[in-house]
Amino acid sequence: MPTLDDLRRYAVARTFFARTTLLGAVYQLGGFVQADPLRAPARAQDLTLRHRVKSYRAGDLERRYPELPLQEDFFVNYGFLTPELRALMHPRTARREWDKARWKLALEVLAQVRALGEAHPAEVDAALQHGRVKNWFGGDSRLSTELLDGLHYRGHLSVARRDSGTRCYTIAAPWAASCDPQAAMDAMADALVQKYAPLPAATLSQLISMLSHAAHQWHPLRKTTVARAKSRLAHATIDGVDWYWPPAEDPSRGWRIPAKVRLLAPFDPLVWDRRRFELLWGWAYRFEAYTPAAKRVRGHYALPLLWRDQVLGWANLKVVDGRLKHELGFVERRPREASFTRALEAELAAISSFLGLEAATRGRG
C-alpha cells in the first residue's frame, strides 16, 4: 500500500520523464498539451514543454507546428493534440447548435476558406463583411471570427499555423466514421489518466465530466465512463482519499528525485489539479492572473517552485532590459542548504537560455 509520500514522489517522477523530442513529449503527456495566450515570461505550453523536450526554446511549438502532425483543438481545455486523440472526438456536435440563419453564414465562411486554401480571419472578414457581434464574455468581436471558431470546434476546419498569434485555418480532412462511442470515451479517459495520474477520485470524475466539451455528442456516457475507468485502474485509499493510476505502474517502487529546482507553468500537469496539489503539498495554489492586483496573494503569474519532490514556494519572473528578473515567495521559509541555491541559479540560467536572454540577474526572495 503506497503512502502519501510515495504518491508525491511518483507524481513528480512520472511527469518529469527523460527529455525527448517535441512530438514524443506530447505523446507521453497523454497526447495533449494545454495552451494559454498569456506570456509571463513565456506561454504556458512553452513553460510546460521546456522541462520535457531536449534543447527546447520559447516558441518552438508554434514555429514547428506546421511540420508536426499535431493539431490545435478543444479537449478538456484548449491546446495541442495528437491526431489519434483528436480523431476520438470527431465528428463533434456543439452544446448550442446553430439555427438555419447562422449555418447559412457559417457555410459562406467555409466556402471562403476553401477558396483561399489557408485563411486568416481578417481575410475572411474583409471578403464577407459579416459585421460585429457580442461574444460570449460580453465583448465585441467579428462575426466571421466567431463563425471560424465554431467551425473549428465542430471539426470542419483545422488550424494550419499562427500569424503573430492569430489562428489561420484550412479545411479539415474528412472524418472517418465514428468509432464505438464508449470505446472513444474510455480512450480519452485513459489519456487523461496518463497525463495527470495519480488522481484523487473527485478529480478523475471531474476530468471525465469535462469530456462533455471534447465530445458533447457522448455526454450521456460520462457516468458509465467514470465507473469503467475506476474498475480498470489501480487504486488505493490513503488518509480517506481514493486515488487512481495506470494499472501497470507502481507508486511505491522507490522513485528517485533529483536535487533540482523546477519553476512550473500554472497549467503544468503536476499542478493543474488544485485539489491534488493541496493534498500532496499541503497548501493552496491559485492562479491569479485574472484576480484584481490588490487582491493577489502570490502575484500575477506565480510559477510554483518545485525543489526535489516538494513544491515549497513560487516565483514571479519578468524580463527587464533583456535580462530575467525574479521574485520568490515561500510557504514557510527558504531552504538554507547551498544545494538549493545552486539548483535555483541553474534553473534561472536555464530559463534565460530558453528565452534567448543573457544570464539571469539576482532577484528578491
C-alpha positions in Angstrom: 0.0 0.0 0.0 1.6 3.3 -1.1 1.8 6.2 1.3 1.1 9.9 0.5 4.9 10.5 0.3 5.1 7.7 -2.3 2.3 9.3 -4.3 4.1 12.7 -4.2 7.4 11.2 -5.5 5.6 9.1 -8.0 3.7 12.2 -9.3 6.9 14.1 -9.8 8.9 11.2 -11.3 6.4 10.1 -13.9 5.7 13.6 -15.2 9.3 14.6 -15.5 10.4 11.8 -17.7 13.7 11.8 -19.6 13.7 14.7 -22.1 12.7 13.6 -25.5 11.6 15.1 -28.9 8.7 17.6 -29.0 6.3 15.1 -30.5 7.5 12.3 -28.2 6.8 14.6 -25.2 3.3 15.4 -26.3 2.6 11.6 -26.6 4.0 11.0 -23.1 1.7 13.7 -21.8 -1.3 11.7 -22.9 -1.4 13.3 -26.4 -2.3 16.8 -25.2 -0.6 20.0 -24.1 -2.8 22.8 -22.7 -2.3 26.2 -24.3 -2.7 29.7 -22.9 -2.1 33.0 -24.6 -0.5 34.8 -21.6 3.2 35.3 -21.8 4.8 35.7 -18.4 7.6 35.4 -19.3 6.6 32.7 -21.9 3.3 30.9 -22.8 2.1 28.0 -20.6 2.7 25.4 -23.4 6.3 26.5 -23.7 6.9 26.5 -20.0 5.4 23.0 -19.8 7.5 21.6 -22.7 10.8 23.1 -21.7 11.1 20.6 -18.8 10.4 17.6 -21.1 11.9 18.4 -24.6 15.6 18.4 -25.4 17.0 21.9 -26.1 13.5 23.5 -26.1 13.3 27.2 -26.7 10.3 29.5 -26.2 8.1 29.5 -29.3 9.4 26.2 -30.7 6.0 24.6 -30.7 4.4 27.4 -32.7 7.4 27.6 -35.0 7.4 23.9 -35.7 3.7 23.4 -35.6 3.2 23.4 -39.5 5.7 20.5 -39.9 4.3 18.4 -37.0 1.3 16.0 -37.0 -0.3 18.0 -34.1 -3.5 20.0 -34.2 -4.9 22.8 -32.1 -8.3 21.8 -30.8 -10.6 21.6 -27.8 -10.1 18.7 -25.4 -10.9 19.2 -21.7 -9.5 22.6 -22.4 -7.8 24.2 -25.5 -4.4 23.0 -26.6 -2.3 20.9 -29.0 -3.4 17.3 -29.6 -2.0 14.2 -31.4 -4.1 13.2 -34.4 -5.1 9.9 -32.7 -6.6 11.8 -29.7 -8.3 14.4 -31.9 -9.9 11.7 -34.1 -11.7 10.3 -31.0 -13.8 13.4 -30.7 -15.0 14.0 -34.2 -17.4 14.5 -35.9 -18.4 16.5 -32.9 -21.7 18.2 -32.0 -21.9 21.5 -30.1 -23.8 22.1 -26.9 -25.6 25.0 -28.5 -26.5 24.2 -32.1 -26.7 27.0 -34.7 -30.0 27.8 -36.3 -30.5 27.9 -40.1 -29.6 31.6 -40.4 -26.3 31.1 -38.6 -25.5 28.0 -40.5 -26.1 29.9 -43.8 -23.4 32.4 -42.7 -21.1 29.7 -41.5 -21.3 27.9 -44.9 -20.3 31.2 -46.5 -17.3 31.3 -44.2 -16.5 27.7 -45.0 -16.7 28.4 -48.8 -14.3 31.4 -48.4 -11.7 29.3 -46.5 -12.0 26.7 -49.2 -11.4 29.3 -51.9 -8.4 30.8 -50.1 -6.8 27.5 -49.2 -5.4 28.9 -46.0 -7.4 31.8 -44.4 -6.5 34.5 -41.9 -9.7 35.7 -40.1 -9.1 39.2 -41.4 -9.1 38.0 -45.0 -12.4 36.2 -44.4 -14.0 39.2 -42.7 -12.8 41.5 -45.5 -14.4 39.2 -48.1 -17.7 38.7 -46.4 -18.3 41.8 -44.3 -20.4 40.0 -41.8 -20.0 42.7 -39.2 -19.6 42.5 -35.4 -21.4 40.7 -32.6 -21.3 40.4 -28.9 -19.2 37.5 -27.9 -19.8 35.0 -25.0 -17.9 37.2 -22.4 -19.7 40.4 -23.3 -17.1 41.9 -25.5 -17.2 42.8 -29.2 -15.8 40.6 -32.0 -16.2 40.0 -35.7 -19.0 37.6 -36.6 -16.8 35.9 -39.1 -14.1 35.2 -36.5 -16.8 33.7 -34.2 -18.0 31.5 -37.0 -14.5 30.4 -37.8 -14.1 29.4 -34.1 -17.4 27.5 -34.2 -16.5 25.7 -37.4 -13.1 24.7 -35.9 -14.8 23.3 -32.8 -17.2 21.3 -34.9 -14.3 19.8 -36.9 -14.9 21.5 -40.2 -11.7 23.5 -40.0 -8.1 22.8 -38.9 -5.5 25.3 -37.7 -2.7 25.5 -40.3 -0.5 27.9 -38.4 -0.4 31.1 -36.4 0.3 34.5 -37.7 1.5 36.7 -34.9 -0.6 34.6 -32.5 -3.7 34.6 -34.8 -5.0 31.2 -36.0 -5.0 30.7 -39.7 -7.4 27.9 -40.9 -7.7 25.3 -43.6 -10.5 22.9 -44.5 -10.3 19.8 -42.3 -9.8 16.4 -43.9 -13.0 14.3 -43.9 -13.5 12.4 -40.6 -13.8 8.7 -40.7 -17.0 7.1 -39.4 -17.2 7.5 -35.7 -15.8 4.6 -33.6 -17.7 2.9 -30.8 -18.7 5.9 -28.5 -17.9 4.0 -25.3 -14.5 2.9 -26.6 -13.7 6.5 -27.6 -14.7 7.8 -24.1 -12.6 5.1 -22.5 -9.6 6.0 -24.6 -10.0 9.7 -23.8 -10.3 8.9 -20.1 -7.1 6.8 -20.3 -5.3 9.8 -22.0 -6.3 12.0 -19.0 -5.1 9.4 -16.5 -1.8 9.1 -18.4 -1.3 12.8 -18.2 -2.5 13.6 -14.6 -2.0 10.4 -12.5 -2.1 9.8 -9.6 -5.6 11.2 -9.4 -8.0 11.6 -6.5 -11.4 10.1 -7.2 -13.1 13.5 -7.3 -10.6 14.8 -9.9 -11.0 11.7 -12.0 -14.8 12.2 -12.1 -14.3 15.9 -12.8 -12.0 15.3 -15.8 -14.2 12.7 -17.3 -17.2 15.0 -16.9 -15.1 17.7 -18.8 -15.0 15.3 -21.8 -18.5 16.6 -22.5 -16.6 19.6 -24.0 -14.4 17.3 -26.0 -17.3 15.1 -27.4 -20.6 16.7 -26.5 -22.4 14.0 -28.5 -21.4 11.4 -25.9 -22.3 13.5 -22.8 -24.7 10.8 -21.5 -21.8 8.3 -21.3 -19.8 10.2 -18.7 -21.1 8.4 -15.6 -20.5 5.0 -17.2 -17.1 6.1 -18.3 -16.1 7.1 -14.7 -17.3 3.7 -13.4 -15.4 1.8 -16.2 -12.2 3.8 -15.5 -12.3 3.1 -11.8 -12.8 -0.6 -12.5 -9.7 -1.0 -14.7 -7.3 1.4 -12.9 -5.1 0.7 -9.9 -6.4 2.1 -6.7 -5.6 2.8 -3.1 -7.3 4.7 -0.2 -4.9 6.9 1.7 -6.0 9.1 4.6 -9.6 8.7 3.5 -9.0 9.7 -0.2 -9.4 7.3 -3.1 -6.5 7.6 -5.6 -6.2 6.1 -9.1 -3.3 5.5 -11.5 -2.5 3.2 -14.5 -2.5 -0.4 -13.5 1.0 -1.2 -14.9 2.6 1.5 -12.6 3.8 1.1 -9.0 3.8 4.3 -6.9 5.7 2.7 -4.1 8.6 1.3 -6.1 11.1 3.8 -4.7 11.3 6.7 -7.2 14.5 8.7 -7.2 14.0 12.5 -7.4 17.0 14.7 -8.5 18.1 17.7 -6.4 16.7 20.1 -8.9 14.6 23.3 -8.8 11.9 23.5 -11.4 9.7 26.5 -12.0 6.4 25.3 -13.3 3.6 26.7 -15.5 0.3 27.3 -13.7 -1.2 24.6 -16.0 1.7 22.1 -15.8 0.4 18.6 -15.3 2.0 18.5 -11.9 0.0 21.5 -10.6 -3.1 21.7 -12.9 -5.4 20.0 -10.4 -5.6 22.3 -7.4 -7.3 19.6 -5.3 -4.5 17.2 -5.9 -1.9 19.9 -5.3 -3.3 20.7 -1.9 -3.5 17.0 -0.9 0.2 16.4 -2.0 1.8 19.6 -0.8 -0.4 20.9 2.0 -1.1 24.4 0.7 -3.4 26.0 -1.8 -2.0 27.4 -5.1 -4.2 29.8 -7.0 -3.8 31.2 -10.5 -4.1 35.0 -10.0 -3.6 36.5 -13.5 -7.3 37.5 -13.7 -7.5 38.5 -10.0 -7.5 42.3 -9.3 -4.0 43.3 -8.4 -4.9 44.5 -4.9 -6.3 41.0 -4.1 -3.4 38.9 -5.3 -1.5 36.9 -2.8 1.3 35.5 -4.8 1.4 37.5 -8.0 0.1 37.9 -11.5 1.7 34.8 -12.9 3.3 33.0 -10.0 5.1 29.8 -11.0 5.1 27.0 -8.4 8.6 26.3 -7.3 9.5 22.6 -7.1 12.6 21.6 -5.1 13.2 17.8 -5.3 9.7 16.5 -4.6 8.4 19.5 -2.6 6.5 22.5 -4.0 7.6 24.9 -1.3 7.0 28.3 -2.9 6.6 30.3 -6.1 8.4 32.7 -8.4 7.3 35.7 -10.5 9.5 36.3 -13.5 9.8 39.2 -15.8 12.3 40.4 -18.5 13.7 43.9 -18.0 16.3 45.3 -20.4 16.9 41.9 -21.9 17.6 40.2 -18.6 15.5 37.9 -16.5 14.5 39.2 -13.0 12.7 37.2 -10.4 10.9 37.5 -7.1 10.5 34.5 -4.8 8.0 33.6 -2.2 7.9 30.6 0.2 5.1 28.9 2.1 7.3 28.6 5.1 11.0 29.5 4.7 13.6 29.4 2.0 15.8 26.3 2.1 19.2 27.1 3.7 21.3 24.5 2.1 23.8 25.5 -0.6 22.5 22.8 -2.9 19.2 24.7 -3.2 20.9 28.0 -4.1 22.9 26.3 -6.8 19.9 24.5 -8.2 17.9 27.7 -8.2 20.6 29.5 -10.1 20.8 26.7 -12.6 17.1 26.9 -13.2 17.1 30.6 -13.7 20.0 30.3 -16.1 18.1 27.6 -18.0 15.1 29.8 -18.2 17.2 32.7 -19.5 18.6 30.4 -22.2 15.1 29.1 -23.0 14.0 32.7 -23.5 17.1 33.6 -25.5 18.3 36.1 -22.9 21.6 37.0 -21.2 22.3 35.4 -17.8 19.7 35.8 -15.1 20.0 38.7 -12.7 19.6 38.2 -9.0 16.2 38.9 -7.6 14.4 39.0 -4.3 13.3 36.1 -2.1 
